[in-house]
């Protein structure tokens, strides 16, 4: 879980440097569950890519 002040410049730089986030990272940042993020992906609200048929999903 990310425990940081969202105004912290170091964290902003880290987020901007990452091209992709995992569904877990997105969920933690938005304060929702990973399942909610997966539902948003399924509904087309978030663009994501699967690494392989049974592997991790990366959110862009």
N, C-alpha and C positions, 0 to 999 in steps of 0.2 A: 504494500500500500504506500502511496506517495503521501508523505506528511510534510507539506511545505506551504509557505505563503505564496499564493499565486502571483504576487507582485515581485517576487524575488528574481532579480535579473539573471542569476545563474540558471535557475530553472527555465526561464524564458529562452535563454540561449540554448539549453539542452533540447527543449522542445522544437525550436526552430531548426536545429541541426539534424534532427531525426526526420528522415523521409517517410518512414513507416512506423506505426505503433501497433502493438499487439492488441487484440480485443480486450484483454485484461487491463492494459495500460489506459486505453480509451475509457473503459468503464470506471477506473479509479479516478481519472481526471474529471470525468463528468458526474461522478457520484451516483452511478447506476450500476446494475449488475452486468456481468459479461453476457448473460442471456439477452438482456435488453439490447446490447450492442449488436449481438448476432441477429436479433429480430430486425433491427434497423437496417442491417446489411441486406437481409432477405427481402425487406420491403423497398430496397433501393434508396434509402435515405442516406446511407454512407457507402462510399466506394471502398471496396476491399478486394484483396487477391489471396487465393489459397495457394500455399507453397506446393502442395501435392494433394492428391485426392483424399487422403486421411490426415493431412498435416495441419499446421498452424495457419490461421487467417491473419493477414496483415492489412491494416487500415491505412489508407493514404490520406 
